[in-house]
Amino acid sequence: MPEAFQVIFNSQGSNVLTPTATPANRASITYYVNWGAFLPKKYKKFHCQFVFKSQNYAGNLTDNGFVNMNIGRVSVFDGQQMSTNLGIVYPVILVANTNSYYSSTNNDNNDFWIDYPINNSVTVTLNTFGGQTAMTFMPHYVIMLNLIGIEDEDTKNGSPFLAGN
């Protein structure tokens, strides 16, 4: 059974390297992650998925966006080139024009693969669909990144995790 790991990117967490006081600057946050402290070096590749949830906002959030995460080489292809856009986030309206939040579940996006991260500085940018500009308003949020280590033998022998890759 492969080993599984989870990394939590919390916009209010102690590993945030950039200020997040205003909703506008939460759209691009740099975190410190000491990958070597918990990811075994025996894995060169990881099968990944993520979940996103923001705090409730007293108002109507309207942007759809991409979660862009710079963590090294990622096997996401946007149709023309490799991309660091891992998936989408979208607003969930609880009460029309009075309460909403941003969300994305592991059912909303495809799984992806990353090579072993080599940079401990990870930048998460939440971009709008149009023009790839940062979303202008973002409540505090949490991203849970799930990683499953892929053994070298799995890569060589055609692991079911790598089907079609």
Secondary structure, 3 states (H helix, E strand, C coil): CCCEEEEEEECCCCCECCCCCCHHHHHEEEEECCHHHCCCCCCCEEEEEEEEEECCECCCCCCCEEEEEECCCECEECCCCEECEEEEEEEEEEECCCEEEEEECCCCCCCEEEECCCCCEEEEEEEECCCCCECCCCCCEEEEEEEEEECHHHHHHCCHHHCCC
